[in-house]
């Protein structure tokens, strides 16, 4: 397919369709979007500079990205049927683990940046 404005527009449309599907079908994604909506203004307010704000908000955005990938993995596996398969279960568990690891990253970033201000040593 040729590159250019048409291709960029189509890619944006497909991305919006993916975000809409995640919003409609994935309760975890909706919860994480709400958390992002709450935490982003806090990050802008509490971050002392652009780097801190980027780390605080960016860590939350990474969780959303991982949730989208996890949901995509689950959708593909469900496409092939609900019967149990060890590899399908492993793939779903690993996708979930990726989301968990990035949630721990959020806690780490927020804790390391804001912790010393809340609990000065």
C-alpha positions as CSV (number, residue, x, y, z in Angstrom):
1,X,0.0,0.0,0.0
2,X,1.4,3.4,-0.8
3,X,2.4,5.8,2.0
4,X,1.1,9.2,2.4
5,X,-1.8,11.2,3.9
6,X,-4.4,8.6,2.9
7,X,-2.5,5.8,4.5
8,X,-2.0,7.8,7.7
9,X,-5.7,8.6,7.8
10,X,-6.7,5.0,7.4
11,X,-4.2,3.9,10.1
12,X,-5.8,6.5,12.4
13,X,-9.3,5.2,11.6
14,X,-8.2,1.7,12.4
15,X,-6.6,2.8,15.7
16,X,-9.8,4.6,16.7
17,X,-11.8,1.4,15.9
18,X,-9.5,-0.5,18.2
19,X,-9.9,2.0,21.0
20,X,-13.6,1.9,20.6
21,X,-13.7,-1.9,20.6
22,X,-11.6,-2.0,23.8
23,X,-13.9,0.6,25.4
24,X,-17.0,-1.3,24.5
25,X,-15.8,-4.8,25.3
26,X,-13.1,-4.6,28.0
27,X,-14.0,-3.5,31.5
28,X,-10.3,-3.4,32.5
29,X,-9.5,-1.0,29.7
30,X,-12.4,1.3,30.8
31,X,-11.1,1.2,34.4
32,X,-7.6,2.1,33.3
33,X,-8.8,4.9,31.1
34,X,-10.7,6.4,34.2
35,X,-7.5,6.0,36.3
36,X,-5.6,7.8,33.5
37,X,-8.2,10.6,33.5
38,X,-7.8,11.0,37.3
39,X,-4.0,10.6,37.5
40,X,-3.0,12.8,34.5
41,X,-4.1,16.1,36.0
42,X,-2.5,15.0,39.3
43,X,0.7,14.3,37.4
44,X,0.7,17.7,35.7
45,X,0.0,19.3,39.1
46,X,2.5,17.3,41.2
47,X,5.3,16.8,38.6
48,X,8.0,19.5,39.1
49,X,9.2,19.5,35.5
50,X,8.4,17.9,32.1
51,X,10.4,14.8,32.7
52,X,8.6,14.0,35.9
53,X,5.2,14.7,34.3
54,X,6.2,12.5,31.3
55,X,7.2,9.6,33.6
56,X,4.0,9.9,35.6
57,X,1.7,10.0,32.7
58,X,3.8,7.8,30.4
59,X,3.8,5.0,32.9
60,X,0.0,5.0,32.9
61,X,-0.2,5.1,29.1
62,X,2.0,2.0,28.9
63,X,-0.5,0.1,31.0
64,X,-3.2,1.1,28.5
65,X,-1.0,-0.1,25.6
66,X,-0.3,-3.4,27.3
67,X,-4.0,-3.8,28.1
68,X,-4.8,-3.3,24.4
69,X,-2.3,-5.9,23.4
70,X,-3.5,-8.3,26.0
71,X,-7.1,-7.9,24.8
72,X,-6.0,-8.5,21.2
73,X,-4.3,-11.8,22.3
74,X,-7.4,-12.9,24.1
75,X,-9.6,-12.0,21.2
76,X,-7.5,-14.1,18.8
77,X,-7.5,-17.0,21.2
78,X,-11.3,-16.8,21.7
79,X,-11.7,-16.7,17.9
80,X,-10.4,-20.3,17.7
81,X,-12.8,-21.6,20.3
82,X,-13.4,-21.7,24.0
83,X,-11.9,-25.2,24.6
84,X,-8.8,-25.3,26.9
85,X,-5.4,-25.5,25.3
86,X,-2.2,-25.2,27.4
87,X,-0.5,-22.8,24.9
88,X,-3.6,-20.6,24.7
89,X,-3.8,-20.4,28.5
90,X,-0.1,-19.6,28.7
91,X,-0.5,-16.8,26.1
92,X,-3.4,-15.2,28.0
93,X,-1.5,-15.5,31.3
94,X,1.6,-13.9,29.8
95,X,-0.5,-11.0,28.4
96,X,-2.1,-10.5,31.8
97,X,1.4,-10.6,33.4
98,X,2.6,-7.9,31.1
99,X,-0.2,-5.6,32.2
100,X,0.6,-6.4,35.8
101,X,4.3,-5.7,35.4
102,X,3.5,-2.3,33.9
103,X,1.1,-1.6,36.8
104,X,4.0,-2.2,39.1
105,X,6.0,0.2,37.0
106,X,3.3,2.9,37.6
107,X,3.6,2.3,41.3
108,X,7.4,2.5,41.1
109,X,7.4,5.7,39.1
110,X,4.8,7.4,41.2
111,X,6.5,6.2,44.4
112,X,10.0,7.2,43.5
113,X,9.0,10.6,42.2
114,X,6.3,11.6,44.8
115,X,7.4,9.4,47.8
116,X,10.3,11.6,48.9
117,X,8.0,14.7,48.9
118,X,5.4,12.9,50.9
119,X,7.8,11.2,53.3
120,X,11.0,13.3,53.4
121,X,14.0,11.5,54.9
